[in-house]
Structure formats: structure tokens, C-alpha cells
């Protein structure tokens, strides 16, 4: 998986990627605990988007919304 300038190696097994993604999302909801953080939710969604089509569509819609919003802010100022 490539994210900007960073690249990450994900497990080859589909079940391992899904398990890792679900674990990250659940851990992110427990972000108030000392070791876990809220950053885990978007990372888990990115991992899940590799294998689950409706998560991929959600991620893509969110990505397009964010890019349009960013571009509108640049054009304003």
C-alpha cells in the first residue's frame, strides 16, 4: 500500500488484512487509552479498503471531498 511518500507492506492473506484493519478500527475507538490512538481509525479504513468494496467507495468519496475542499480553500486565498 502506498500513501503519499510512504509505502507499507500488508499481509498477503486476505483474512489477515481484514483482521488487521478491523483491529485497527476497534483500537482507534479506544483511543482514549494510553497506548492506542484515534489515528488508528483512518489507517484501519485504508487497510480494509483493499478488500471490501463498500469501504473502498467510502474512502474514495472521502478522499475526493477532502481534495475539493482543499482546492476551494486555495482558490479563495
C-alpha positions as CSV (number, residue, x, y, z in Angstrom):
1,X,0.0,0.0,0.0
2,X,1.3,3.4,-0.9
3,X,0.3,6.5,1.0
4,X,1.9,9.7,-0.2
5,X,5.7,9.2,0.1
6,X,5.3,6.2,2.4
7,X,4.8,2.7,1.4
8,X,3.6,-0.1,3.7
9,X,3.8,-3.9,3.3
10,X,0.5,-5.6,4.1
11,X,0.0,-9.3,4.7
12,X,-0.7,-11.3,1.5
13,X,-3.6,-13.3,3.1
14,X,-7.0,-11.5,2.7
15,X,-8.2,-12.7,6.1
16,X,-5.0,-11.2,7.8
17,X,-5.6,-7.8,6.1
18,X,-9.2,-7.8,7.1
19,X,-8.3,-8.8,10.7
20,X,-5.6,-6.2,10.9
21,X,-8.0,-3.5,9.6
22,X,-10.8,-4.4,12.0
23,X,-8.3,-4.5,14.8
24,X,-7.0,-1.0,14.0
25,X,-10.5,0.4,13.7
26,X,-11.6,-1.1,17.1
27,X,-8.3,0.0,18.7
28,X,-8.9,3.5,17.3
29,X,-12.3,3.7,19.0
30,X,-10.4,3.0,22.3
31,X,-8.1,6.0,21.5
32,X,-8.6,7.5,24.9
33,X,-6.5,4.7,26.4
34,X,-2.7,5.5,26.7
35,X,-1.3,3.1,24.1
36,X,-4.0,3.3,21.5
37,X,-4.8,6.4,19.4
38,X,-7.6,7.8,17.3
39,X,-5.1,7.7,14.3
40,X,-5.8,4.0,14.1
41,X,-9.3,4.5,12.7
42,X,-8.3,6.0,9.3
43,X,-5.4,3.6,9.0
44,X,-7.8,0.7,9.6
45,X,-10.2,2.0,7.0
46,X,-7.3,2.3,4.5
47,X,-6.3,-1.3,5.2
48,X,-9.9,-2.5,4.9
49,X,-10.4,-0.6,1.6
50,X,-8.0,-3.1,0.0
51,X,-10.5,-6.0,0.2
52,X,-14.0,-4.6,1.0
53,X,-15.7,-2.7,-1.9
54,X,-18.1,-0.6,0.1
55,X,-15.2,0.6,2.3
56,X,-13.2,1.4,-0.8
57,X,-16.1,3.5,-2.1
58,X,-16.4,5.3,1.2
59,X,-12.6,6.0,1.3
60,X,-12.7,7.3,-2.3
61,X,-15.7,9.6,-1.7
62,X,-14.0,11.0,1.4
63,X,-10.7,11.5,-0.5
64,X,-12.5,13.4,-3.3
65,X,-14.4,15.5,-0.8
66,X,-11.2,16.4,1.0
67,X,-9.3,17.3,-2.2
68,X,-12.2,19.5,-3.4
69,X,-12.4,21.2,-0.1
70,X,-8.6,21.8,-0.1
71,X,-8.7,23.2,-3.6
72,X,-11.6,25.5,-2.8
73,X,-9.6,26.9,0.1
74,X,-6.6,27.5,-2.1
75,X,-8.7,29.4,-4.7
76,X,-10.2,31.6,-2.0
77,X,-7.0,32.9,-0.6
